[in-house]
Amino acid sequence: MAPCFTVVTVYDIFPLIFPEMFLNQRRKWKYLYHLFIDGIRADRIITISECTRQDLIKKFPLFEKKMVVTLLGIDRSEYLNVSQNDIEKWKNHFGLCSPYLISVLGRLDEKRKNIRCLLEAFAGLRKNHPEVSLVIIGSGMTVQTENNGFVKILENIPRAALISLMQGAEFMVHSTLYEGFGLPILEAMACDIPVIAGEGSSVSEIFGGSTLLVNPNDRDALGSSMRRFMEDPSLRSQFKHLGRQKVEQLSWDKTAEQTLQIYQQLLKQAS
């Protein structure tokens, strides 16, 4: 087989940043081995944020000259045709009532998703706002809580339901400890809802000016931020506007164009 150029995309290196959270040692070392071998063989390494790029350089300095950042994006058209009837249909389907907050987290059994702090902060919020509920989208919940029906866990829901439920929420809370990019934050912005996000990693880099950032380990600060959003419509409107601006900056077309340029540059080297 004739030799060809190789491009590798690294989304994050969470197992190496928080090794104490990655309990399966065999999987961790297998991950490390393949990351190193693929990086050695690659002609270019794409990372989806400057944060991931810097994390990778710290672990593998010899990869630095191969690396380039290509941010992710979003297809705005997917979010434009949701009606109030769609929102009400899916709320009724899942037995939800307004007002509710939403958190889209994927795998809930990962410690970096910071579920316990989110639930404790929400419990504090309900002391002042007993009318509000929390909808968590994800699977593998391992943290037990006395939620009295005010915390709803939804697993494996249709894409149309996810978008409708996000658009019906008061705001999103994304208080994870580490993200390679933070795509759910951008999706929430495309749904025209404001976002509270955990500061640090790529979130501060990409969304620092367009989300209300909070220390994700500080339960009281997280709860206070939720309460500010609940009680200040003008603050929510401000961050909605900032979110719309961010959505304008990040599209899949731009991601595809930048990725194509990387491949074209390699092909020029071969000619």
ABEGO torsion letter per residue (X at the ends): XBBBBBBBBBABAAAAABAAABABAAAAAAAAAAAAAAAAABABBBBABAAAAAAAAAABAAAAAABBBBBBBBBAAAAAABBAAAAAAAAAAAGBBOBBBBBBAEBAABAAAGAAAAAAAAAAAAAABAABBBBBBEBGBABBBBAGGABBBBBGBBAAAAAAAAAABABBBBABABBAAGAAAAAAAAAGBBBBBBBEEAAAAAAAAABBBBBAABAAAAAAAAAAAAABAAAAAAAAAAAAAAAAABBAAAAAAAAAAAAAAAAAAAX
